[in-house]
Amino acid sequence: MTPTNPRTPATASVPVRTPVHLDLRQDVALLTAALIDINSVSGNEKVLADAVEHALRLLPQLELVRDGDSIIARTNLGRTERVILAGHLDTVPLPITEGSLGTVPAYWPSGAPGEGILYGRGATDMKGGVAVQLALAATMFDAGAAPDKDVTFVFYDHEEVEAVKSGLGRLVRNHGSLLGGDFAILLEPTDGTVEGGCNGTSRFEVTMRGEAAHSARAWMGSNAIHATAPILARLAAYEPQTVTVDGLDYRESLNAVKINGGTAGNVIPDKCVVEINYRFAPDKTPDGAEAVVRELLDGFDVVRTDSAAGARPGLHHPAAASFVVAVGAEPKPKYGWTDVARFSELGIPAVNFGPGDALLAHKDNEHVEADAIRECLRALRIWLGA
């Protein structure tokens, strides 16, 4: 018998995970349900990213690059115009409410898959939009057709968490040359209406100092929580502006969102921090937004802790104008911050357009109409000439 060498490590077969198969040519509402069935809470996008990559690699007209759990797929037809269709693969965490419908796997209340309303985490934010991207990629060359524009499809991870983890941000850093284009569409839920640009967002902390004391002898100290009252009064009295930018009216908001102070039930607090969020119109830079907050809270210790610039709507660009015509609805402003701002920083006009009601995003009953997904796909096909 041949002796075993103790220095030789034992070998073991490593199981190879076969990617989940996605049929990109099935009805786009059914494709959405298939995407929902794959749990992809932020940080857990790999299985879905593998499935998307595997499906796209079967399409010879696309050139692919994968970076972590993000994917870029591009046509190279030599067209004079290139558009970007982008969407994130991740979702917020699953609902914990018993009996919630907005979870995984997908659920059709009608009992007939593909008919009526589709429930599930990501139904609106934004697996319906991702399904539209995938369906377009698979079918835009059918029957000898070809789009009249070159198309870059972007699928990315970690959108629903802090910006430093953003897959799109990582793609910009690592593969910026592949993200050039004339116009970008982010398939965030907009109820099938073009929403141009987005507001910017900044966060601030205002710290008040006091002097700790036993609450039985409160007069020996100075209550830092009480000292925040003038800050809260100024914020409550502030009237947010509505600012017109390139023909769209962006409504701002400035609010205290958190207050933190105190150490125990019998101690007068010697420190209190008020956290403030300012959603500002895209006519302002983050520095300009900070100036507004500092003017309002003059005399207090204001520190900016985070900020992200907004994006002008860019609807004057010919590609954007033609897309608005193809959709056939009056464009609206995007009040929240979205990744259109990242494209704007690259000098690319960008809009939000996707199936589903944004007000349902992240809710326990998150859902989307099957026909809304189909209508989104139809509008993009017409516009792309595919």
N, C-alpha and C positions, 0 to 999 in steps of 0.2 A: 504494500500500500504506500502510495506516495505521501510523505509527511507534509503537513500543512505548515507553511512558513508563517510564523506569528507576525512577521513584519509586513505581510501582504494583507491589505484591508479586504474584508469580505465584499463581494460585489452583490448588488441588488438591483433589480430592474426598477427604473423610475417610471411610474405611470405617466403616460402622455395624455393630457386632457384634450379630447376632441371638441373643437369649438361648437357651440350651439348653432344649428343650421337655421338661417333666416331666409325665407322665400321672399325675395324682394319684389317679385312680380305678382304676388297675391294682392287682393284688395287692400288698399292702403289703411283702412280702418282695422282690418284683421292683422296687418303688419304692426300697427300701433299696439294692439293687444299682445302680440308676441314680444314686443320690446318691453312692455310693462311686466310681463311674466318673468323677466330677468331682473332680479334685484340689483340695483346699481346705486345705492345710497353712496354719497360722496366718500371716497376712499375704497369703495368696493366696485369700481367700474370695470375691472379687468375682464370678467366673463363677457360682459356686453361688448367691450372694445374688441375682444378676440372674435366674437361673432360678426361684428360689423366689418372688421378687417378681412375675415375669411370670405364673407359675401362679396365685398368689393373687389377682392383679388380675382374673382371669377369674371370680372368685366374688363376685357382687354383694352377698351378705349381709355381707361384711367391709369394714371401713374400715381403710385401710393408712397407715402412716407409715414412711418409710425414713430411716435415719440412718447414713451411711457404708455398711457392709456388714451392718447390723442392721435388722431389720424387726419392726414391731408390727402385728398384724392383729386387729381386735376386732369382735365382734358387739355390737349395741345393741338387744336385744330387750325391755328394760325388766324383766328378771328381778330378783328380790329378792336374788340371790346371783351374784357374779362369781368365776370361777376363772381362774387363769393356768396355761397349759401352756408351759413354756420349754425351749429346747434350743440348744446352740451348734453352729455350722456348721463350725468349724475342727477340724482333726486335728493330732496331732503329726506330725513329719516321717516320710516313707516309710522303710521298712526298707532297709538297705543290704546285708543278708545275701543272698548269691546263692541263688536258688531259694525265697525267702520267699514264702509265700502271702498274707501280710497286707499286700498292697500295692494298687496301682491299675492296671488295672481290677479289678472284682469277679471272684471265681472260685467256681464251683460244682463241687466234686469229683465230685458225682454225675453231672455232665454234663447234668442236667435243670434248667434255671433254675427257681427257686422250690421246689425239693425238697431237703430235708436241710439241710446246713450251707453257710453263705455266708461266704467269706473275703474280707478286704480291709481296708485302713486305714480305720478309723472304723466298722467293722461293729458293734462294741459301743460305742465311745466317739466319737460317739454318733449315727451316721446311722440306726441302727435306730429310735431314739427320735424323731429328726427326721421320719423317714418316717411314724411313727404320728401325729405332729402334723399333717402335711400331709394324710394320708388322712382324719383326723377333720374338718379344715377343709373338705375337698371334699365329704364325704358326709353330714355331720350334718343336712343339710336335705333329703336325698333322700326321695322319696315323700311329700312334704308334712310330714315330721317336723321337729322342731326341738328343740334341747336345752332342758332345764328350768333351765339356768343360762346366764348370759352368759359368754362365753369370750374370753379374751385370749390369743392365740398370740404368743410371743416367740421370734425366731430371731436369734442374735447372734454376732458375730465375736470372735476373740482371747481365747478362754477358756484355751487351753493354754499361755499365756505369762504374763509378769509382770502383776500385777493392774492396774497403771497403764494398760495397754492394753485392758482389758476392755471389750468392746462392751456388755455388760449394765450395767457401771458408767456408761458414756457415756449409755445410754438413761435411766438413773435421773437423771443430771444434767440432760439436755436435755428429757426427756419424762416426768418423774416422775408427772405427773397422769394419764398413760395407763396407768400400771402399778399403779393401785390395784386391790385385790381382797380377797376374804374368805379365799382359800386358794390356794396355789401348788403345782404339781407340776413338778419338774425331772426330765426324762426321761433322767437318767443311768442307766447299766446297774446293775440291782439283782437280776438273775435273776428278775424278775417279782414281787419282794417289796417291800412298802413299807419304806423305810428313813427313819426320822424324824430330822430335824435333822442336825447334823454336829458333829464335833469342831472346836475352834479350832486355830490353828497360830501359833507364834511362832519366830523365829530370833534367835540370840544369838551374839556373838563374845566370847571370853575371850582376852585378850592377855597373854602372858608375855614379860618382858624379860630379857635376859642381857647378856653382854659378848663381843664378837667376839674371836677369837684364831686363830692358825694351829693347825691340828689336830695338828701335831707338838709343840706346846707348849700342849696343851689346858688345863693348870693355870693358864695366864695369863688364861683367859677364864671365862665362865659360860654353860653350855649351856641356851638357852631351850627347846629341844625337850624335854630331860630334865625341865625344870621343870614341864612339863604333866602329868607322871605323876600327881600327886595329883588333878588335875581329872578325868582319865580314870578313876582308881580310884573316885572318888565317883560318877561317872556309871554305871560298871559295877555298882556295889553298890546303886544306887538301884532300888527296887521300885515300878514304876508302879502307880497306883491304877486301880481300876475303880469308876466313880461312877454311881450310879443317878439318872437325871434323867427325871422324868415317866414312870416305869415302864420305861425302857430303860436298859440297862447299857452305859456308854461306857468303853471301855478306853483308857487314856492310854499315851503312850510319850515317853521323854526320852532322846535319843541324841546323841553326837558324830557328825556327818555329814561333816566334812572337817577336815583339819589342814594348816596351811601354815606352813613355816618353813625357813630355811636358804638360803644363797646359792651355795655351791660345795662340792665334795667335800673340800676341804682347809681349810674355814673353820668354826670353832665358831659356831653360829647365835646371833645376839643378839636374835632376835625369833621368836616362834611364836604363831600364832593358831589356836584351836580353835573351829570353828563347831558350833553346837548347835541342834537342832530339837526343840521341845516340842509334841506334839499333846495338847491338853488338853480335858477334858470341857466341855460347854456350860453347866455351872453356874458356870464361871469367866469373868471378863472378861480381856482381854489383860493388864491391870495386875495382876490376881490371879495369872495364870500367871507373870508376871515375878517376883512375890514368891516363888513356889515355887522358881524357878531361883536367885534370889539367896540364899535361905535355904540351899539345898543347896550353893552355891558361895561361901558366906560367906568373905570374905578375899581374893577374887580380883576382877579388873577385868572386870566383866560389862557388856556393852553390848547392848541390844536393837536389832536392825537391821530387823526386819520383824514384822508381826503381823496376824492377821485373826481376828476374833471367831467363835466357833461359833454354832450355832443350836439352841435347844431344840426338841424334836420337835413340840410343838403338837398332839398327837393328841387332846387334850381338845376341840378345836374341832369343832362338829357336822359341818362339811363333811369334815374329816379323818376323823372317826369313821365316817361313812357310806362314805367311800372305802375304808377298811380293810375294812369289811364286804363291799363290792363285790369287792375283790381276793380276799378269802377266805383270806389267809395271815397268820400271826402277824408283826406288824411287828418290825423289827430296828433297831439304831442304825447310823448312818453314821460309821465311824471316820475317814475322810478328810474334808478340807474340800471343800465344794462351794458353788455359788452359792445354795443355799437360805439361806445366811447373809445374802446381800444382801437377800433378801425378808424375812427375819427383822428386819433393821435397819429395814425399812419398816413393821414391825408386822404383817406378813402371815405366818401360820403356813405352813410349807412342808415338803414331804417329797420324797424321791428315789424315783422309780419308773420303771423302763424295762427293755427286753429286753436280755439278754446278761449274761455274767459279768464283773463289774468286774475280776476278777483277770486277764482276758485283754486289758484295755485297754492299749494302747501296745506290746503284744508283737508279735513278727514273725509269729506265727501267729494274729493277731486274727481271731475269727470269731464267728458267732452262728447259732443254730438258726432256720430260717425260721418254724417254728411258734411260737417264743417271741415273735417280732415280732407274729404274728397274735394270739396270746393277749393281749398287752399292749393291742393295739387293741381287742379284744373287751371287756376289762375296763373300759376307759375309755368305750366306747360305752354299756355298760350303766349305768355310774355317771352319765353325762351325760344319759341318757334319749334318746340320739340313734340 
